[in-house]
Amino acid sequence: MRRRTRRPSRRQQQRDARLIAFAVVAAVGIGLVVMVVNWLLAHWWVLVVVLVFAVLVGAGWLYNRQQRVRWEAVRAQGLRYGLPQLDALHHTRFEDAIRELMRRDGCRDAQRVGGSGDLGADVKATDPYGRRWVIQCKHRRNGARGSAVGTPDLQVLNGTARQVHGADVAVIVTNGRVTRPAITFAKQQRLHVVDRQTLAVWASGSRPLWELLRAVPPPRRPSSLS
């Protein structure tokens, strides 16, 4: 009796077809690579032209990048804001402005972290002396005519700035007014208040914020700015 020859399954056929296709593609690819290599060996000057072009493109990219870095440094050093500009900002753009001012002062890692669940921190930064700054921003659309920053706002900052965010310097910044009880509370808890007048001096000049505040903690490390 003759044994029936077992036909390959459909899955096996598909696997064999994929292997054949892969082998064909690989062979074609290898053939193309060999042809290109042989052509380049016969026309070596093309490689020289491509290499020179790549060097020129890379040099141009590096030059443009250095120019952008220098421009950003010049722009940051000359950054100025007037109170009318700050008053007209949306509160999130106000936080951006505070971040940019900290960067102008040399805090390269300054970032805006404000938003839902920020736990009292809108801007964080490390100054050139190694001190960690945690800033809460209170923007008032009506400026000095808006509602005053009160003790409850400072209580939030006092409860999270050091314990949660590891602040060396805890600051609240506003373009509006601050109540007297809030100022008293800030002194008692070693918090710093940047009111409208202090903000105007800081934003319109080139002096860093730590030169405008009293009783700022000493530097953590030496700096070229020391």
C-alpha positions, 0 to 999 in steps of 0.5 A: 500500500502506498503511503500518502505524502503529507502536504505542508500546512498553510502556515508552513507555506507562509513561513517558507514564502517569507524566508524566500522573500527575505532571502531575495531582498537580502541578496538584492540589498547585498548586490546593491551595496557591492555595486555602490562600493565598487562605483565609489572606489572607481569614483573616489573623488565623490567621497571627498566632495560628500565629506567636504559638504558634510563638514561645511554643513556641520560647521554651519550648524555649530556656528548657528547654534553658538550664535543662538546661545550667545543671543539668548545670553545677551537677551537674558542679561538685558531682559526688562519688564515694566509693571504695565507689561506684567499687569497685562499678562495672563497668570501663567505668562506671569509665572513664565516671566518670573522664571525668565527673570530668575534665568536672567539672574543666573539660575540656569535650571529655573522652571515653571511648575505651576498648575493643578496640584503644584503644592504652592510652587509655581517656579523653582530654581537654583541660584549660582550659589547653590541655594534652592528657590521655591516661588509662589506667584500671585498675579493680580489683573488689576495690579495694586487695585486687585485683592491683597495677598494675605496670610493664608497664601503665605501659610500654603507656601510655608507648609510646602516650600521647605518640607515638600520642595526642599527650598532654601529660599521660599518666596511669594511674588505679586504684582499687587498688594500684601497685607500687613499681617501677611508681612508679619507672618512672613518675617516670623516664618523666614519667608520672603515677600516680593511686593509690587514695589520690589517686583518693579525694581527687580524686573526693570533692572539687572540686580538679582533678586537675592540682592533685593531681599533681606536675610537670604540664607548664605551660599551653599557653595562658592561661585564665580559671582561671589 
